[in-house]
Amino acid sequence: MGGAAAAISLASVPAVRAEVAAAGAAVDAAAGAPGRALQTAPAPPAAEPPPDLDLIIREAQRVQLEDSAAWPRFRFRRHVRTEHLDEDGSVTGSEDLEFVVTPKAEGFDEDLQRIDGRPPTPREMSRHRRLARFSRHYEEARSGEGSGSLGGGYSLSLFLRQTSFRYAGREEIGGVACYRLDFSPQERDDLKGYEGRLAGAMGGSLWISVDGYHVARARTRMQRPVSIFLFLFGFRDLQVDFDGTPVAPGVWLPQRIEVRADARISFWPVRRHSVVHYSEFSPATEAPPAGTPGAGP
């Protein structure tokens, strides 16, 4: 019995040695045997350096002026929805206006198409042509003065003249790569008057397209109340949201502007919520948008 056991034990030695060798080879392959180069994971790509913030702001200011100057090249639809609110935020009145706006020799022709869902009367059409609200807002925006009326065209150029911008990384807006710039309220000696005081009290974010430096989005809100004219007029809160869209190669114009304003005039509270949509941009020399009187089906 003893001889047989010894024979079995000796016979198994080569197999045991083979298993030990195989295990050692596996450990060497995983951990790196002496004399072999260690297998390491590839290094992660280096972080992208932050862009030149001054360059982004400078180019965005220039491009915004160029985009604003492009309005007279286009015919478009303008849909304005304005709600009047009480202190509790309940709607006390509203107005819904739809226009086809066409550039002319001086300003724009603002052809009222519908008012509160119905066709306008000739008197209403004439009144809104005389008011020329878009033409007035356009001139104010081009001059960088914003608007002196609630729900008006608060100028992007005022926000772009902030000095408190912080680079917050890259984000995509509608599939477009953008630089996100955050900003805080800051008093500015060069931002005078009513609109300058408003801009100096606003904080929020701007998204500037990486390709072309167009303003693709803005989300801004007043961070402190602003009183004007010996405290007879002022804002308790103001929120302005902007969404831009490309309308032609190298040209971006607004697609949507939303303004929420909580103000007081001679101690009377005034609260409004306005949403303006722009659509159906076409070169001014082409046929007017479908549905325009005289444009055909």
HELIX and SHEET records of a PDB file:
HELIX    1   1 GLY A    2  ALA A   31  1                                  30    
HELIX    2   2 LEU A   53  SER A   68  1                                  16    
HELIX    3   3 TRP A   71  ARG A   73  5                                   3    
HELIX    4   4 PRO A  122  LEU A  131  1                                  10    
HELIX    5   5 ARG A  133  SER A  143  1                                  11    
HELIX    6   6 LEU A  156  LEU A  160  1                                   5    
HELIX    7   7 GLY A  193  GLY A  200  1                                   8    
SHEET    1   A10 PHE A 108  ILE A 115  0                                        
SHEET    2   A10 VAL A  91  PRO A 103 -1                                        
SHEET    3   A10 PHE A  74  LEU A  85 -1                                        
SHEET    4   A10 TRP A 268  PRO A 283 -1                                        
SHEET    5   A10 VAL A 251  ILE A 265 -1                                        
SHEET    6   A10 PHE A 233  ALA A 248 -1                                        
SHEET    7   A10 VAL A 215  MET A 222 -1                                        
SHEET    8   A10 MET A 202  SER A 209 -1                                        
SHEET    9   A10 VAL A 176  PHE A 183 -1                                        
SHEET   10   A10 ARG A 166  ILE A 173 -1                                        
SHEET    1   B 7 PHE A 108  ILE A 115  0                                        
SHEET    2   B 7 VAL A  91  PRO A 103 -1                                        
SHEET    3   B 7 PHE A  74  LEU A  85 -1                                        
SHEET    4   B 7 TRP A 268  PRO A 283 -1                                        
SHEET    5   B 7 VAL A 251  ILE A 265 -1                                        
SHEET    6   B 7 PHE A 233  ALA A 248 -1                                        
SHEET    7   B 7 VAL A 226  ILE A 228 -1                                        
END                                                                             
